């Protein structure tokens, strides 16, 4: 059931993206953007949007827009993170990264365009939501991805590389919450935002989920295989980078993931079966291989 839900989410979200790209004239930048956002990916953030929206019975067309928006934002972050000046990765989802397939300038512009496109989706005329809701989605996504969120987290990550022997677990947690967690949290809470409700259950769920996701990423960097990960494994280990695994140890890191997944699922008790997709996602994240 979960795999079917994930497949359906992927199909609907990518259909919305392709519909938007159909009106864009052919160019190198269109090719690079399409390659970045449509070339694989599990659509976990989009899935969070769809499943949190289903709790509040949000119109599916509106959900398509919001899911497409967060996937564009996420794709932009990956394109820029892979650049030589950042993480310097040549492989993403088993394929050459954008700057390798084209060049650095094209990758930077493709990332810029994807970031803009995410806000275009949220402000589109055919996104039939209350203007206050649309503004709230735009404002909160900007905060989650900007200087108080994802961008801050990437900067912290780069600075931590310069002081590898002096980074604490709480600092790693704060950095990863900014770099990865806040976009996952935004996605998980988007249904409540569209329903104009404040939701502490989804807040608690997404906080635990985001941390479990990143600890699992650090575990996979140690234990994962290149053909399963679709990217270069053991990069952090080789670089001597401070991670949850290097600070906690592998066994403790795996235990922490189990605790966090349990907390995430428990947080959704009030929604009963309506939140089953979100629980399934939490369990999937705790056991994923890529």
C-alpha positions in Angstrom: 0.0 0.0 0.0 2.8 2.4 0.9 4.7 1.8 -2.3 1.6 2.4 -4.3 0.9 5.7 -2.5 4.5 6.8 -3.0 4.2 5.9 -6.7 0.9 7.8 -7.1 2.4 10.9 -5.4 5.4 10.8 -7.7 3.2 10.4 -10.8 0.9 13.3 -9.9 3.7 15.7 -8.8 5.8 15.0 -11.9 2.7 15.4 -14.1 2.3 18.9 -12.7 6.0 19.7 -13.3 5.8 18.4 -16.9 2.7 20.5 -17.5 4.6 23.6 -16.5 7.6 22.8 -18.5 5.5 22.2 -21.7 5.1 25.9 -22.1 8.8 26.8 -21.7 10.8 27.2 -25.0 13.5 24.7 -25.7 16.9 25.8 -24.4 19.9 24.5 -22.5 18.5 25.9 -19.2 15.2 24.1 -19.7 17.1 20.8 -20.3 19.2 21.3 -17.2 16.2 22.2 -15.0 14.2 19.2 -16.3 17.2 16.9 -15.7 17.6 18.2 -12.2 14.0 17.9 -11.0 12.6 15.1 -13.1 15.5 12.6 -13.3 14.6 10.3 -10.4 14.0 11.1 -6.7 11.6 9.4 -4.3 9.4 12.6 -3.8 9.4 12.2 0.0 8.7 15.9 0.5 5.9 15.8 -2.0 4.6 12.7 -0.2 4.5 14.6 3.1 2.5 17.4 1.4 0.0 14.9 -0.1 -0.4 12.9 3.1 -0.7 15.9 5.5 -3.2 17.5 3.1 -5.3 14.3 3.0 -5.9 14.7 6.8 -7.6 18.0 6.1 -9.3 17.0 2.8 -7.4 19.7 0.7 -8.3 20.0 -3.0 -5.9 17.8 -5.0 -5.1 20.4 -7.6 -3.9 22.7 -4.8 -1.8 19.9 -3.4 -0.2 19.3 -6.8 1.0 22.9 -6.8 2.4 22.8 -3.3 4.1 19.4 -3.9 5.7 20.6 -7.1 6.9 23.8 -5.3 8.7 21.9 -2.6 10.3 19.5 -5.1 11.6 22.4 -7.2 13.1 23.9 -4.0 14.7 20.6 -3.0 16.1 20.1 -6.5 17.6 23.5 -6.5 19.4 22.8 -3.2 20.8 19.5 -4.5 22.1 21.2 -7.7 23.9 23.9 -5.7 25.1 21.4 -3.0 26.8 19.3 -5.6 28.9 22.2 -7.0 32.7 22.1 -6.7 32.5 25.0 -4.3 30.2 23.1 -2.0 30.1 19.3 -1.7 31.9 18.7 -5.0 29.8 15.6 -6.0 29.9 14.2 -9.5 27.1 11.6 -9.0 23.5 12.2 -8.0 20.8 9.5 -8.2 23.3 7.3 -10.1 23.7 9.9 -12.9 26.2 12.8 -13.5 25.4 15.9 -11.5 24.2 19.0 -13.4 27.6 20.8 -13.3 29.3 17.6 -14.7 26.7 17.0 -17.4 26.7 20.7 -18.5 29.0 23.1 -16.6 29.1 25.1 -13.4 27.5 28.2 -14.8 24.5 26.2 -16.2 24.2 24.4 -12.8 24.0 27.7 -10.9 21.4 29.1 -13.3 19.4 25.9 -13.2 19.3 26.0 -9.4 18.4 29.7 -9.4 15.5 29.0 -11.9 14.2 26.1 -9.8 14.2 28.2 -6.7 12.1 30.9 -8.5 9.8 28.3 -10.0 8.9 26.9 -6.5 7.5 30.3 -5.6 5.8 30.7 -8.9 3.9 27.5 -8.2 2.8 28.9 -4.8 1.7 32.2 -6.2 0.0 30.9 -9.4 -3.5 32.2 -10.3 -4.7 28.6 -10.8 -3.7 27.7 -7.2 -7.2 28.3 -5.8 -6.4 29.0 -2.2 -7.2 31.9 0.0 -4.7 34.7 -0.7 -3.7 34.7 3.0 -2.9 31.0 2.8 -0.9 31.4 -0.3 1.1 34.2 1.3 1.7 32.0 4.4 3.0 29.1 2.3 5.3 31.5 0.4 6.6 33.2 3.6 7.1 29.9 5.5 8.9 28.2 2.6 11.2 31.2 2.2 12.0 31.1 5.9 12.6 27.3 5.8 14.9 27.5 2.8 16.7 30.8 3.4 19.1 32.4 5.8 17.3 31.0 8.9 16.9 27.6 7.4 18.5 25.5 4.6 21.0 28.1 3.5 22.1 28.6 7.1 22.5 24.9 7.6 24.7 24.6 4.5 26.9 27.4 5.8 27.1 25.8 9.2 28.0 22.5 7.6 30.9 24.1 5.7 32.1 25.9 8.8 32.0 22.7 10.8 34.4 21.1 8.3 37.0 23.5 9.5 36.7 22.4 13.1 36.0 18.7 12.8 37.4 17.7 16.3 35.4 20.3 18.2 31.8 19.8 17.0 29.2 18.6 19.5 26.2 16.4 18.8 23.8 19.3 19.7 25.6 21.5 17.1 25.2 18.7 14.4 21.5 18.4 15.3 20.9 22.1 15.0 22.8 22.3 11.7 21.0 19.3 10.2 17.6 20.7 11.4 18.4 23.8 9.4 19.9 22.1 6.3 17.5 19.2 5.9 14.9 19.2 8.7 13.1 22.5 8.0 12.1 21.6 4.5 10.8 18.3 5.6 8.9 20.0 8.4 7.4 22.6 6.0 6.2 19.8 3.8 4.7 17.8 6.7 2.9 20.9 8.0 1.7 22.2 4.7 -1.7 20.5 4.9 -2.4 22.2 8.2 -1.3 25.5 6.7 -3.7 25.1 3.7 -6.5 24.2 6.2 -5.6 27.3 8.2 -5.0 25.3 11.4 -2.2 25.3 13.9 -1.1 21.7 14.4 1.2 20.6 17.2 0.9 16.9 16.2 2.4 17.5 12.8 5.0 19.8 14.3 6.1 17.0 16.7 6.0 14.4 13.9 8.0 16.4 11.5 10.7 17.3 14.1 11.3 13.7 14.9 11.1 12.7 11.2 13.7 15.2 10.1 16.3 14.2 12.6 15.7 10.5 11.9 16.1 11.2 8.2 19.5 12.8 8.7 20.9 10.2 11.2 19.9 7.6 8.7 21.7 9.5 5.9 24.9 9.4 8.1 24.4 5.7 8.7 24.1 5.1 4.9 27.2 7.0 4.2 29.0 4.3 6.2 27.0 1.2 5.3 25.5 2.1 1.9 26.5 0.8 -1.5 27.1 3.1 -4.4 24.6 1.4 -6.7 21.9 1.6 -4.1 22.7 5.1 -2.9 23.1 6.6 -6.4 25.8 8.8 -5.0 29.3 8.5 -3.7 29.4 6.6 -0.3 31.8 7.2 2.6 32.6 10.7 1.5 32.1 12.1 5.0 34.1 9.3 6.5 37.0 9.8 4.1 36.9 13.6 4.7 36.9 13.0 8.5 33.7 15.0 8.7 31.8 15.2 12.0 28.5 13.3 11.7 26.0 11.7 14.0 27.8 8.3 13.5 31.3 9.7 14.1 30.1 11.3 17.4 27.6 8.7 18.6 28.9 5.5 17.1 27.0 3.3 14.7 25.0 1.3 17.2 23.8 4.4 19.1 22.9 6.1 15.9 20.7 3.2 14.8 19.1 3.2 18.3 18.4 6.9 18.0 16.7 6.4 14.7 14.3 3.7 16.2 13.4 6.0 19.1 12.7 9.0 16.7 10.6 6.9 14.4 8.5 5.7 17.3 8.1 9.3 18.6 7.1 10.4 15.1 4.4 7.7 14.8 3.1 8.3 18.3 2.7 12.0 17.7 0.0 11.2 15.1 -2.3 9.3 17.4 -5.1 11.9 17.3 -5.5 11.4 13.5 -6.0 7.7 13.6 -6.1 6.0 10.2 -6.0 9.3 8.4 -2.3 9.6 9.2 -1.4 6.0 8.3 0.6 7.2 5.2 2.7 9.5 7.4 3.4 6.6 9.8 4.4 4.4 6.9 6.7 7.1 5.6 8.4 7.3 9.0 9.0 3.6 9.1 10.3 3.7 5.5 12.8 6.4 6.4 14.1 4.4 9.3 14.7 1.3 7.1 15.7 2.9 3.7 18.7 1.9 1.7 19.2 5.2 -0.2 
